[in-house]
Amino acid sequence: MATWPAIPDWEALQVQGGVLGVDREAKVLRGFVMAQAGPFKSEGRGEFDQQSLEAIVGLANARNSGLKSRFAHPTMSDDGLGKFLGRVRNARLDGNKVRGDLHLDPTSFNTPSGNLGGYVLDLAESDPAALSSSLVLKVKKEYRLNSDGTKQIDANGKPLPPLWRPTALHASDIVDTGDAVDAILSIDDLPDAIQRRGCELLDQMFAGQPREVVESRCLAWLSRYLDRRYGELEHEPWKPATVHRKRKLKPKGVDFSK
């Protein structure tokens, strides 16, 4: 197994998606997946490529008030009234996905169908794989053709699905299974997926705690972990980063111990 460098290359862990997850204080589902590249789940129906994703970002961000979001799609017998969740803002590309932030409207926590906003936040936090999203949009379908005008086929001899070129967006609804989206907060394919899950655990463990408490507890745990794994060393107990910064930056002749 290759040894990691002592100083990580943080730039390699940066993604355009930014913060992901449930922000209960702001009542926002941050970084949920609105669309992803690749064929849809319905075989032969269609496919998004990078050009499609870029179009979705542009169309979503063109709405000053944000893109509407509802709890499931309306049906022939249900026009969606009472299912409004909020508005999606800050659509952005994150690798092969489009992510956005769902800002839940205050009315979504008290609807004729119950507390839909609270339910979405709870489920996204406890089991994000149980939720997905689905765009309501207008598209032009672009078939990939051979030089003789026939449709290109895949390895199994079936015609490649048409590429969808979005021309208008109406909504990004929260659903059970999205045809063009996997898990709503998919992070397993990101280069820093483990770090993100660690952050989620820390957020839950230290909810509402000030920085100095989180810093002190985490550094103390890290010291115990290293001692168990590599043996105890003669070292000072871990101290908050503010102390270390003072030591690093102190000018000559200044004694911070006094």
Secondary structure, 3 states (H helix, E strand, C coil): CCCCCCCCCHHHHCCCCCCCEEECCCCEEEEEEEEECEECCCCCCCEECHHHHHHHHHHHHCCCCCEEEEECCCECCECCCCCEEEEEEEEEEECCEEEEEEEECHHHHCECCECHHHHHHHHHHHCHHHCEEEEEEEEEEECCECCCCCECECCCCCECCCEEEEEEEEEEEEECCCCCCCCCCCCCCCCCHHHHHHHHHHHHHCCCCCHHHHHHHHHHHHHHHHHHHHCCCCCCCCCCHHHHHHHHHCCCCCCCCC
